[in-house]
Amino acid sequence: MGVKGIIALLAIGVAGYLTWRFLPPYYNPFAPFSLDDPPGRIAQFKLRRLPEASCQMLLQQADARGWISSKTLPDSDGPCPLHQPVRVMNFGDVRLSSSFLASCPLALSSALFVQQQIKPLAQRMQGSALRQIDHLGSYACRNIYHRENARLSEHASADALDVSGFRLADGRRITVLKGWHQPAQVPFLQAVLSASCRYYGNSLGPEYNAAHANHFHLGMRGYGLCR
């Protein structure tokens, strides 16, 4: 390699260093994740790389902001053991049809998703505040689709939540099962499902297969499957 080639490589290296050095932290995939990072691929990348201790710390910060009410539980044994599972009671002023068990990444991603996406979408597209999220559960020690010879489901590690509907402050209830076919509700539901892809490894809805006709499956496995 000639002198010009070496100079060019040095220039590229310096430019790259300066770019990462002076970028805002939310544009730097190697900077620590913050609750104030805007949603997107970089934030999703950071979320997926969070150490357990960092996840728990951020969950406490989200709790302090009123985005989630949760409690970390002891490890559990058995055929589907859980490490530091989290019991989620609500998402601030958004109630749940029942509390659910989650891994820390699922709890944190869901708190961000509700605060940054579902609440604004409900207000903007439905003209009413979000008051409750209905769900079909999270943790279940079973294989995918309950098949005997299949691999373990994300639900077996509390890494997935099945959301079935939403209740608004004006009394309306929007369900995935019925709303997916109603002109007044389907744009909102489609927007919610599309937005969820920024927070979860996979987001599956009614168009994925018949098994998801009545809920959105929001899981942490993978990276970007959204159907």
N, C-alpha and C positions, 0 to 999 in steps of 0.2 A: 504493500500500500504506500502510495506517495505522500508527500507532505500535505498536498491539498486534501487528500482523503482523510488524513489524521485530523487536520484542522476542521473539516466538515463534521467528523464524528464528535469532536470536542464541542463544536458549536451546538450540535443537536443535544448533547448531554447537558450542557449549560442551560439551553432553552427549556428542556424538560424539567430540570431541577427548579428553575425559576417559576415555571408554570405551576408545579405542585406547591412550591413554597408560598406563593402569594395568592393562590386560589382561595375563595371562601371555604371554610371547613366542610360545608355541605356538598361541595363539588369535588371534594377529595375523598376517594373511596377508602383511603387508608387512615383518615382522621377518625377519631372516636365518634360514634353515633350520638346524636342529641335528639331530644324530643321535638326540638324546633326545626329539624331537618325537613325540607319539603319532600313530599312523597315522590317516588320515582325509582329508577333502576339503581342509582347509587345508594339511596336510602335502603332499598331492599337488599342490596349486596351487603351493606353494613349490618343490617338486622340478622342476616343469615350467619354472620361471622361472630356474633356476640358471645363472649365467654359467659358462663353461667352467672358468675358474680356480677358482671356488668348488667346482665339482663335483670337480675333481682334488684339492683340499684336503680335502674331506669323504671322498673315497675313501681318502686317506692316513690320516685319522683312523679310518676303519672298519678299515683294515689294522692299525693300532696296537692296536685293541681285539680283534683276532683274529676279525673277522667275515668277512674276505675276504683272499685272497692274490692280488695282481694286479700287472701291470707295464704302464706306459704305453709304447707303441711309436711310432716315427716315422710321420709322415704317409705315406700310400701314394697312388700315381697309378693310372691306368688308367680303364676305363669306369665303375667304381664306386669312386671315390676315398674314402679315409677320413681324417678329421682327428683326430689324437691318439687312435687306437684303443687299447683296453685288452685285454690278454691276462689272462683270469681263470683261475687255476689251481685254486682251491678256495674254499669259504666257511667258513674256519676249520677246525673239526673235521669239517665235512661235505665229503666228497670229491665229485669230479665224474667221470662216466664218461670224460671227456676235457676238457682245457682248451678254452676257447672265446674268440673274438674279440668284443668288445663296444664300443659307444660308452660314454663315461663315464656318461651318464645311465642306460643299461641296466645297467651294472655296479653302480652305486650303488643303484639301485632294487632290483636282485636281492639284493644283500647285505642290505639292510633287510628285504626280504620273507622271506628264509630265516631271519634271526635273530629277527624279531619275530612271524612267523606260522607258517612250515612246521615249525620245530623244536618250538615249543610244541604245535601241533596233533598232530604225530606222537606226542609223549609222552602227551598227554591222551587222544587218540582211539584210538591203536593200542597204548598201553602200552609203547612202546619208543622209544629215541632214534633220531633220523635220522642215518644214516651216509653216504649217498651219494645224489646226484641224477643220474639218467640223462637224457641229452638227445640230440636228433637234429641239433643244430648251431645256429649263429647266423648268421654271415656267409656270404652266397652272392650273387654278382652275377647277379641274375636278375629277371625280372618276376613279378608275382603269379601263382601257380599255373602258372608257366612258360609263360604265354600270350604269343604273339609280339607282340600289339598292346596289351597291358596296361601299366599304369604299373609303375614299379619297386617291388619288394617292400621291406618294412622290412628284410628280411635283406640287401638290397643296401647298406645303410648301417650294418650291424651294430647295428640298433635293435630286434632281436627275437630271442628264444630259444625254441626248441621243446623243452619238457620232456616226456619220455615215461614217467618212472616214478621210484620212490623205493625205496631199500634201507634197512632198519632194522637196529639193532644185534643183534636176535635172529635175524637171517638171512633174514627175510621180504623178498620183493620185491613191490612194489605197482606194477602198470603201469596206465597210462591205458586201454589197449586192453581188457584183461581186467577190471581192477578196476572200471571204470565200470558193469559189469553184475553185480557180486558184492555181495550185501547187507552183507558184513563190511567192505568196502573203499570202496564208493561214498560213504558219508557223509563220510569223510575226504577223498576226492578232490574232492567238491563243496565242502567247506569250504575247501580249498586254493584252488580256482579262484575262489570267491567272495571270499576274502581278497586275492587278487592284484589285484582291481579297484581297491584303494586305492593301488597302486604303479605301475600301468602305464596307458597310454592305451587299450589294448584287450587283453582277455583272452578267448581263444576256445578252446572245448573241443569234445567229441564232439557236443554238441547243436547246435552252430553249423552244421556240414555234414559230409559224409562224409570230406572231406579232413583233418579234425581228429579222426578216430576214435581215433587212437593217440597223441595228444599235446595238451598245452596250448600254444597260441601266446601268448606274452607279449611284447607290442610297445609301443613308446613313442608311436606316432601316436595322434591323437584324444584324447578325454577322457571316459572312462567307459563305452565299449562293453564289455559283459561278458556273454558268452553261451557 
